[in-house]
């Protein structure tokens, strides 16, 4: 398998040679992962050079050989229920997604995602938001199946056990010595500003809202979204894709997480 690099050399804005690429759907924790990997592992990270970190992985070819952009890939993900609720909230910014007023139509209708920094901006359309989530992670699992160095990390685990996740990433990157899974790793107290490899951050992280760990909590998402909407989301999600992201048995997990608030939300109706 060739390791041809699309779009030239992979470097950070500061000129350092990148050693790993991080990909994930929007709001999946890519910025947090980059901060922790660079801070605690000392490994430079690249996002968008060659291809977009939020895009369905492209077919990189050199004759009959399949490429993956010359760098190992860390793939961030949130569970589909928590993730789609996050997208609905984020759609109000009218940046990556079209604004949506009500959750039900947002979940069931066509879904468009726009690149946020290219000129002109490229747009992609999927049958539903869940269809995008499913296709994104299916493509990266298929890439891993070819033998490419791809490593999946769940946002929930990164937030709850960051040292353990960093130790796993260090082994994936073959770092010596590997990161100590018992080390102290502090999650930032404020949310991180969205970033890419083109634009500089507009301000420090402290200007963003406070970090909310409940955004990684399935039960909290279900209380907002309702079990009927959750079932609608999972209708477009394949079990093998859930397994690939480290969520084997997720259909049982989300049913166990249903609480009175999620049931009440479903009786109120779609919102």
Backbone torsions as a table, in degrees:
resi	resn	phi	psi	omega
1	UNK	NA	128.2	179.6
2	UNK	-80.0	158.4	179.2
3	UNK	-122.4	47.8	179.6
4	UNK	-66.6	142.9	-176.6
5	UNK	-102.9	113.6	177.8
6	UNK	-71.9	138.2	173.5
7	UNK	78.2	18.4	175.6
8	UNK	92.9	-166.0	-175.5
9	UNK	-68.6	153.3	-179.2
10	UNK	-98.8	106.4	-179.9
11	UNK	-133.5	154.8	173.5
12	UNK	-79.7	165.8	176.6
13	UNK	-55.7	-31.3	179.9
14	UNK	-79.1	-4.6	177.0
15	UNK	99.2	-2.9	179.6
16	UNK	-76.7	141.7	178.6
17	UNK	-71.7	125.6	-180.0
18	UNK	-74.1	149.1	179.7
19	UNK	-120.0	-7.7	179.0
20	UNK	-154.4	148.9	176.2
21	UNK	-108.3	140.5	174.4
22	UNK	-116.2	129.7	177.8
23	UNK	-126.9	162.9	178.3
24	UNK	168.6	160.3	174.6
25	UNK	-69.7	163.9	178.8
26	UNK	-57.1	143.1	177.7
27	UNK	65.5	26.6	-178.6
28	UNK	-99.5	-1.0	178.2
29	UNK	102.9	17.5	-178.7
30	UNK	-64.1	-39.2	-179.5
31	UNK	-69.1	-38.9	176.5
32	UNK	-64.8	-43.6	179.2
33	UNK	-61.2	-42.3	179.4
34	UNK	-61.2	-45.1	-179.9
35	UNK	-59.7	-46.5	-176.8
36	UNK	-69.8	-40.1	-179.8
37	UNK	-65.6	-44.5	-179.1
38	UNK	-71.0	-37.0	-176.9
39	UNK	-74.4	-46.4	-171.1
40	UNK	-98.0	-26.7	178.8
41	UNK	-102.5	-15.1	-179.5
42	UNK	67.6	27.2	-177.4
43	UNK	-107.6	118.5	177.6
44	UNK	-63.6	139.9	-175.1
45	UNK	-116.4	143.4	172.8
46	UNK	-119.4	144.7	179.2
47	UNK	-105.3	-66.4	-160.5
48	UNK	-115.0	9.7	-178.6
49	UNK	-79.1	125.4	-178.7
50	UNK	94.7	-50.8	175.5
51	UNK	-154.6	161.3	-170.0
52	UNK	-78.1	137.9	-178.2
53	UNK	-67.4	-22.0	179.0
54	UNK	-98.6	0.3	-175.1
55	UNK	-88.6	152.7	172.6
56	UNK	-58.5	131.4	-173.3
57	UNK	-57.8	126.4	-176.6
58	UNK	-79.4	159.9	176.4
59	UNK	-82.3	97.5	179.6
60	UNK	-88.7	117.4	-173.0
61	UNK	-127.7	147.5	170.0
62	UNK	-134.8	91.8	-171.8
63	UNK	66.8	-122.2	178.8
64	UNK	-91.9	-3.3	-175.7
65	UNK	-90.9	138.2	177.7
66	UNK	-93.9	133.3	178.5
67	UNK	-114.2	167.8	180.0
68	UNK	-137.9	13.9	174.9
69	UNK	93.7	12.6	168.8
70	UNK	77.7	-6.9	-177.2
71	UNK	-126.0	146.5	170.9
72	UNK	-62.2	152.2	-173.0
73	UNK	-121.5	124.9	169.8
74	UNK	-97.0	129.0	-176.1
75	UNK	-112.6	117.2	178.4
76	UNK	-93.6	144.4	177.3
77	UNK	-151.5	148.0	164.3
78	UNK	-106.3	158.6	175.5
79	UNK	-62.1	150.8	-171.0
80	UNK	-62.1	-31.0	-179.2
81	UNK	-70.1	-51.7	178.1
82	UNK	-62.2	-38.5	-177.4
83	UNK	-66.1	-45.5	-177.0
84	UNK	-69.6	-32.3	173.1
85	UNK	-62.9	-40.7	177.4
86	UNK	-62.6	-41.0	178.1
87	UNK	-63.6	-41.6	179.7
88	UNK	-59.5	-45.1	177.4
89	UNK	-61.8	-43.6	-175.4
90	UNK	-70.6	-23.7	-177.9
91	UNK	-61.8	-21.6	-179.9
92	UNK	-65.4	-18.2	178.5
93	UNK	-77.4	-15.0	-179.9
94	UNK	54.2	48.3	177.8
95	UNK	-116.2	-79.7	178.1
96	UNK	-74.3	-36.4	-175.1
97	UNK	-118.0	155.0	173.3
98	UNK	-70.5	143.6	179.9
99	UNK	-60.1	139.9	179.0
100	UNK	-128.4	130.3	-177.7
101	UNK	-89.0	-32.4	-174.6
102	UNK	-128.5	142.4	-173.8
103	UNK	-68.6	-43.6	-176.4
104	UNK	-55.8	-55.4	177.4
105	UNK	-61.7	-34.0	177.9
106	UNK	-61.0	-41.9	-176.8
107	UNK	-74.5	-30.0	-171.6
108	UNK	-102.0	-13.7	-175.7
109	UNK	-96.0	176.3	176.0
110	UNK	-58.0	146.9	-173.3
111	UNK	-125.6	125.4	178.4
112	UNK	-115.5	139.0	175.8
113	UNK	-126.0	134.3	-174.8
114	UNK	-116.4	136.1	173.1
115	UNK	-61.8	139.0	-170.2
116	UNK	-97.4	-0.7	-177.1
117	UNK	-139.5	-10.2	178.7
118	UNK	-77.5	155.2	176.9
119	UNK	-129.6	112.6	-3.9
120	UNK	-73.1	165.8	-176.6
121	UNK	-84.3	130.1	177.4
122	UNK	-81.5	143.0	-179.7
123	UNK	-122.7	142.3	178.2
124	UNK	-125.3	145.3	-178.8
125	UNK	-125.1	138.2	178.3
126	UNK	-128.6	163.0	-176.6
127	UNK	-62.4	-41.7	177.7
128	UNK	-148.7	166.9	173.1
129	UNK	-58.0	-38.2	179.1
130	UNK	-65.1	-32.1	177.6
131	UNK	-63.5	-40.5	176.5
132	UNK	-62.8	-48.7	178.7
133	UNK	-55.5	-45.9	-176.8
134	UNK	-65.3	-46.1	-178.6
135	UNK	-66.9	-38.8	-178.6
136	UNK	-59.4	-51.3	-175.7
137	UNK	-79.1	-26.8	173.7
138	UNK	-62.1	-44.1	-178.0
139	UNK	-63.1	-40.1	-178.7
140	UNK	-74.0	-32.2	173.6
141	UNK	-68.2	-37.8	175.8
142	UNK	-63.2	-38.8	176.9
143	UNK	-63.0	-42.8	177.3
144	UNK	-60.9	-35.0	179.3
145	UNK	-65.3	-20.1	177.2
146	UNK	-81.0	-7.1	-177.2
147	UNK	103.4	-1.3	177.9
148	UNK	-67.7	148.9	-179.2
149	UNK	-76.4	95.5	-177.9
150	UNK	-126.3	132.6	-176.1
151	UNK	-131.8	121.0	-178.8
152	UNK	-90.7	137.4	177.0
153	UNK	-132.5	128.8	177.8
154	UNK	-88.2	140.1	180.0
155	UNK	-60.5	-39.3	-179.4
156	UNK	-58.1	-43.9	-179.2
157	UNK	-72.7	-36.3	179.4
158	UNK	-62.4	-37.5	-179.6
159	UNK	-75.6	-40.5	-175.0
160	UNK	-83.3	-35.5	-178.9
161	UNK	-135.0	67.3	-174.5
162	UNK	-62.1	-38.4	-178.8
163	UNK	-65.0	-40.1	178.8
164	UNK	-64.0	-41.5	178.3
165	UNK	-65.4	-42.2	179.4
166	UNK	-65.5	-35.1	176.2
167	UNK	-63.6	-41.5	178.0
168	UNK	-64.7	-42.0	178.1
169	UNK	-63.7	-40.2	-179.4
170	UNK	-64.0	-35.2	176.5
171	UNK	-70.5	-38.5	176.6
172	UNK	-60.1	-39.3	-179.7
173	UNK	-85.3	0.3	178.0
174	UNK	59.0	43.3	178.0
175	UNK	-80.5	144.8	179.5
176	UNK	-130.5	120.2	-2.4
177	UNK	-78.0	160.8	176.4
178	UNK	-68.4	159.0	-179.6
179	UNK	-65.2	142.0	-178.8
180	UNK	-75.6	116.0	-178.7
181	UNK	-65.7	-14.5	178.1
182	UNK	-96.8	4.2	-178.6
183	UNK	-71.0	160.1	176.9
184	UNK	-87.8	122.9	177.9
185	UNK	-125.7	123.1	-177.5
186	UNK	-100.7	125.3	175.0
187	UNK	-76.1	137.3	179.5
188	UNK	-53.9	144.8	-178.5
189	UNK	-80.9	-12.4	178.9
190	UNK	-123.3	149.0	176.4
191	UNK	-61.7	151.4	-178.4
192	UNK	-94.3	142.3	176.5
193	UNK	-67.8	144.0	175.2
194	UNK	-60.8	143.7	-177.8
195	UNK	-147.5	161.6	174.6
196	UNK	-143.1	-171.5	-179.1
197	UNK	-90.1	2.2	-175.1
198	UNK	-106.6	-50.8	-175.4
199	UNK	-94.9	143.2	172.6
200	UNK	-78.1	147.2	175.6
201	UNK	-57.0	141.3	-177.5
202	UNK	-78.5	-17.4	-178.7
203	UNK	-170.7	170.3	-179.2
204	UNK	-68.2	161.2	-178.6
205	UNK	-60.3	-28.4	-177.4
206	UNK	-62.8	-21.2	179.1
207	UNK	-79.6	-10.5	175.2
208	UNK	-83.3	174.8	178.7
209	UNK	-69.8	164.3	177.1
210	UNK	-64.7	146.7	178.5
211	UNK	-65.4	130.4	-177.2
212	UNK	-115.5	102.6	-178.1
213	UNK	-64.4	-19.3	179.4
214	UNK	-67.5	-16.9	177.7
215	UNK	-66.9	-13.9	176.8
216	UNK	-101.6	6.9	-173.5
217	UNK	-101.0	121.4	-176.9
218	UNK	-64.6	-42.1	-178.7
219	UNK	-61.9	-38.8	178.2
220	UNK	-64.8	-41.1	178.3
221	UNK	-64.6	-41.7	179.8
222	UNK	-63.8	-35.5	178.6
223	UNK	-63.9	-29.3	178.0
224	UNK	-86.9	-33.8	-169.3
225	UNK	-96.5	-27.6	-178.1
226	UNK	83.0	150.6	-175.1
227	UNK	-71.7	-28.1	177.9
228	UNK	-65.8	-44.8	177.1
229	UNK	-65.2	-37.4	177.3
230	UNK	-61.9	-42.2	178.1
231	UNK	-64.4	-36.9	176.7
232	UNK	-62.2	-41.6	178.3
233	UNK	-61.8	-49.2	-173.5
234	UNK	-70.7	-13.8	176.6
235	UNK	-61.9	-29.6	-178.5
236	UNK	-101.0	10.2	-178.2
237	UNK	-109.5	131.5	-179.7
238	UNK	-89.7	144.1	-178.7
239	UNK	-62.5	-37.5	-178.5
240	UNK	-67.9	-27.5	176.8
241	UNK	-74.3	-41.1	173.6
242	UNK	-57.8	-43.9	178.8
243	UNK	-60.3	-42.2	-177.3
244	UNK	-61.4	-35.2	-179.2
245	UNK	-83.7	5.1	178.6
246	UNK	89.0	23.6	-176.0
247	UNK	-122.5	47.3	175.2
248	UNK	-60.4	135.7	-179.1
249	UNK	77.0	18.7	-175.7
250	UNK	-64.6	-30.9	-179.4
251	UNK	-62.6	-33.6	174.4
252	UNK	-75.6	-36.9	-178.5
253	UNK	-60.9	-45.5	-176.0
254	UNK	-71.5	-32.3	177.3
255	UNK	-65.2	-39.1	178.4
256	UNK	-67.9	-25.8	-177.6
257	UNK	-83.8	-7.4	-179.7
258	UNK	-66.9	125.9	177.8
259	UNK	-117.4	-179.6	-179.6
260	UNK	-55.7	-36.9	-178.8
261	UNK	-65.3	-38.8	179.5
262	UNK	-67.0	-37.2	177.9
263	UNK	-68.0	-44.3	179.5
264	UNK	-62.7	-40.9	179.4
265	UNK	-59.6	-38.4	-178.6
266	UNK	-68.7	-34.1	178.9
267	UNK	-73.9	-28.6	177.1
268	UNK	-65.5	-34.0	178.8
269	UNK	115.3	176.4	179.5
270	UNK	-69.9	143.3	-178.8
271	UNK	-136.0	NA	NA
